[in-house]
Amino acid sequence: MSQVRLRVSALCIQDGHVLLIEHKSFAPEDPQLPGSYWILPGGVVERGETLDEALTREMMEETGLECRVGSLLFIKELLYPYPGKGVEAQGSIHHSVSLGFFCTVTGGQMITGKDPEYPDDQQVILKVSWLPLAELDRYDLYPPFLADYILSQQSEGVQNAVPEFFNSAQ
């Protein structure tokens, strides 16, 4: 098994919309997963890079937008496959820990960016959009808790939320 990856992601909410990326499935051979899903902008933290630097870089690469990184909102651990496939296989394909931060867009011009880990003909980013909060149930969001999490925070303001932990089953 390879190393556990540390990832960062940006939750940007503006004018009743959330910034999301339509992304190809990381496991297209799994019939239980959709062919694509909407995720928060973000990615792997590189060695020697701070969390803020990584998130700022990932936002620019994937969306063309600049951001100010705010408070930590959630920690999400992902093991794929997850239990039920056998303990020996758990996490054999993917294991990451993602830190989700509240971010504010401060500039730039929105584009559908590229993942530098993939060549142009194998890109995994399909589209970048501001999706209406009122219509999140119409989209396949990943991780599964994301839509409910975003909508449950609206009353008190997500930037002031107490950080939460979510595991692979959530």
N, C-alpha and C positions, 0 to 999 in steps of 0.2 A: 504494500500500500504506500502511496506517496504521502508527502507531508500534509498536515492540516493547513488549509489556506485561510489567511486572515483577509476578510473583505470589508469594505465600507459601502454604505449606500446613503443616498440623499432623499429625504422626504421634503419636497417643495410643494407648498399649497399657496395658491394665489387666486383671488377673485372667484372662489367657489370651484376651482379646478386643481387637479394634482398632476404633476409632471411624471409621466411614465414612458417606458420604452417597450415596444413590442419586440420580443426576443424569440428566436427559434428555440425549441425545446433542447435542453442539454442531454436528453435521453430519448431521441426520436424513435428508438426501437421499443419503448415501453408503451403499450396500448392504453395504460391507465393515465398517461399524461397527454395533454393537448399538444398539437404540432407547434403551437406558439402560445405565448402568454405575455402579460404585461408585468414588468418589474420596475423597481426603482432604479434610477441611474446609479452606477457604482461599479466597483470591481476590486481586484486584488491589490493589497498594499505591497509595494516593492520594498526590498531590503534598504534600510537607511532613510526611508520616507516616513514623515509623520502622518498621522491619520488625516489631519486637515489637508496636507499636501496631496495625499492620495485621492481624497474625495474631490478636491478642486481640479486635479488632473483628469480624473475619470469623468467628471461633469463636462469638462471642455471636450474631451475625446468623443464622448457619446452624444452630447446634445449641442455643443457649440456655445453653451451658456456659462457665464461666470457665476460664482456663488460665494456667500459667506456661510461658513459652517457654524451651526449653533449647537444646541444641547443634544446629548445622547438620548435616544428614544427607546431603542430596543436592541437586544442581542438575540441573534437567531443562529442556532446550530443546525447544520444540514448534514445528515449521513445518507448517502444513496448507494446501494439500496438500504432501506431501513428494516428493522426487525420484522420477521415474517418470512424473510428470504433465507434465514439461517444466520446465526451469530457470526459464523466464520466469513460470511459474505458482507456483513454490515459495514458500510462505508468503503467497500473495496473499489468502487468507481469514483466516488466523490465524498470528501469530508471538508467542510468549511465552517468557519464562524464569521458571521456578518454583524457588524455594528451599524445600526441605522441612526442617522443624525437628522435633526431638523435643519434645513438649509433655506436660505433666502437667495433668490436669483438677483444678482446685482448688475448684470450687463451681458453683452455678447449677443449673438444672433442665432436663433434656434435652427439647427440642422439635424439631419439623420446622420449621426456620426458612424465611425468604424471602430471595431475592436482590433487594436494593433497586433493581437495574438493570432489573427486569422488573415489569410490572403483575401484579396478583393472578391474572388469567386466563391469564397466560403464564409462570407460575413454572416453573423448571427443577429445583428441588429436590423430589424425590418422597418421600424418607424418610431419617431419620437412625437409625442402629443401631450397637450394639456387636456386631460379627460375630466368631464364634469363630475363632481362628487355625487350629484344626485343620480348619476347613471352608472356607477361603478359595478352594480350587479349585472350589467350587460356584458362585462368583460371577464376573461379568465385572468385573474391576478395571481401572482406568485410572490411571496409565499401565501398559502391559503388564508392565514390570519389577516392579511394586509387590508382588505376592504373594510372589514369590521373594525379593525384597529383605527384606521383613519377616521371613519365615521363616528366612532365612540369618543374620540378626542375633541370633536368640534366644539362642544359646549364650553369647555374650559380653555381651549386653545392648545393645540398639539405641542407648541414650542415649550410649554410649561409642564408637560407630562412627566410622570415618574417613570424611569426606565423599566422595561419589562423584559423577561426572558421567554423565548419560544424555542421548543425543540423540534426535531424532525417530524414528529407526529402532528404538529400544529401548522 
